Amino acid sequence: MPNIALELGKQAASFGVKSAYGEQQDVDGVSITPVAFTYSGFGGGSGDGAEGGGGGGVSVPVGVYVRREEGLRFEPNIVTLLVVAIPFVWATGRALSRIIRALKK
């Protein structure tokens, strides 16, 4: 049976910038580079005859870098922007309402 720690180490070496930025693609004279937020986690195990393992990851598309004749521009993924903005707006509103309530006393 292969050593799980070595296998996980080999897979983890490919994470980082390579997983966050995709390969540049040329579409109709426009160069685009996809960008994603990536996260990964691993588990392990050992012992008297016990085996272990685990692993997982998440990749959320954030947007793309678009290079045209005018220059380079980042275009965000609107769905991801909304998913991130809704909890932020809720938490900010909740904090502001508590601050205003405390100032009124």
N, C-alpha and C positions, 0 to 999 in steps of 0.2 A: 504494500500500500504506500503511495507517495506521501511524503511529509507535507502535511497541510500548511504549516507555517511557511515553507518554501514556496508552495503554490500561491498562497495569498500574497507573499512578497513580490512574486513575479507579476501578478495582476496589479498590485498597487503601484508598481513602477510606471505603468501606463497612465495613471491618473494625474491630475494637475492641469497644467496649461493645455495639454493635448486634449483633455476631455472638456475643458471649458470653451475652447475656441475650435470650431470646426474648420475643415479644409476650405480654402477660398474657391469659390465657384464663379465662373464668368457666364452671365446670362444677358444676351442682347447688348453686349458691349459694356455691361455694368458688372463690376466685381463685388461680390457679397461674401462676408465672412460671418457665419452664425456664431452667436455667443450664448452660453448656457451657464446656470448656476449648478454645480455638481457637488454631491456629498456622498460619501461612502463610509461604511462601517463593517467591521469584521469581528468574528468571535473565534474562539479556539477551545481546546480542551486537551486533557491528558490524564493519565492515571493508570491504575491497575486494570488493564484490559479495556478501559473505557476509551471511546473515540470521541471526537468532537469536530466542530467545524461551524461554518456560518458565513454570512456575508450579505451585503445588500448595498443598494445605492439608489440615488435619485438624481435625475437630470431635469432641470426646469428651463425651458427656452426663455431667454431674457430679451433677445432681439438680434439684430444684425448690423454689422458695419457695412455701409454701402459706399463704394468708391466710384464716383462719376468724374466727368471732366471738371466740374465745379469744385471738387475736393472730396474729403472723407466726412461721412456723417453717420451717426448712430441712430437707428430707428428701432424704438422699443417694441416689444410684443405687448399689445394693448391688453390682452387677457391677463397676462402675468402682472402687468402694471396695476390692473384693477384688483387682483387677488392680494397684492401687497398693500395697496392703498386703503382698502376697506378696513382692515383691522387697525391700521395706523390712524385713520380719521376717527374711528370709534374711540380708540384709546385717548386721542388728543381731546376729543369732545368731552369725554368722561372726566379727564383731568381738569379741563377748564371749568366745567360745571362745579366740581368740588372746590376749586380755587375761588370761584366767584361766590359760592355759598359760604366759604370760610371768611371771605372779606366782608360780607354783609353782616356778620355777627359782631 
